């Protein structure tokens, strides 16, 4: 990850669950099978240059596996 989450992620909501996730076969192959969900939320992030901004972040998550492939989708300001 090229950024750090500062504090907690808020306003978490699911985008896709199970077979509606486009990358599901790759996730299962890379991280193992589970009940995969694609989620989004807002968080304060620290960028590599030291700047701190509010952003919408997306990630994949499965029970027992945890958060994977987190990315910044857009900045909120």
C-alpha positions in Angstrom: 0.0 0.0 0.0 1.3 3.4 -0.8 -0.6 5.1 2.0 -1.4 4.6 5.7 -4.9 4.7 7.3 -4.9 7.1 10.2 -7.6 6.2 12.7 -10.6 4.2 11.7 -12.6 3.7 8.5 -16.1 5.2 8.7 -19.3 5.0 6.6 -18.5 1.4 5.5 -20.9 -0.1 3.0 -20.8 -3.1 0.7 -20.4 -2.7 -3.0 -20.5 -6.3 -4.1 -20.8 -9.7 -2.4 -19.9 -13.2 -3.7 -20.3 -13.9 -7.4 -21.0 -10.3 -8.2 -17.3 -9.5 -7.6 -15.5 -9.4 -10.9 -12.1 -10.4 -9.4 -13.5 -13.3 -7.4 -11.5 -16.1 -9.1 -8.3 -14.2 -8.7 -9.0 -13.4 -5.0 -9.8 -17.1 -4.3 -6.6 -18.2 -6.0 -4.3 -15.6 -4.4 -5.8 -15.5 -0.8 -8.0 -18.6 -0.4 -11.8 -19.2 -0.5 -14.1 -17.4 1.8 -17.2 -15.1 1.8 -15.6 -12.3 -0.2 -17.1 -8.8 -0.1 -16.0 -5.6 -1.8 -16.5 -2.7 0.6 -16.0 1.1 0.6 -15.7 3.7 3.3 -14.1 7.0 4.2 -10.9 7.4 6.1 -8.1 9.8 6.8 -5.0 8.7 5.0 -1.4 9.7 5.1 0.3 9.8 1.7 4.0 9.0 1.0 4.8 12.7 0.8 3.5 13.2 4.4 0.3 14.9 3.4 -2.8 13.9 5.3 -6.1 13.9 3.4 -9.7 12.5 3.7 -10.4 9.8 1.0 -12.9 7.2 -0.1 -11.2 3.8 0.0 -12.2 0.5 -1.5 -11.0 -3.0 -0.5 -11.9 -6.7 -0.5 -12.5 -8.6 2.7 -13.3 -12.2 3.7 -14.0 -13.7 7.1 -10.8 -15.2 8.5 -8.7 -13.6 5.8 -9.1 -9.8 6.5 -8.7 -6.7 4.4 -6.9 -7.1 1.1 -6.0 -4.9 -1.9 -7.0 -1.5 -0.3 -6.9 1.5 -2.7 -7.9 5.1 -2.7 -10.7 5.8 -5.1 -11.1 9.5 -4.7 -10.2 12.4 -2.3 -12.9 14.1 -0.4 -12.4 17.9 0.1 
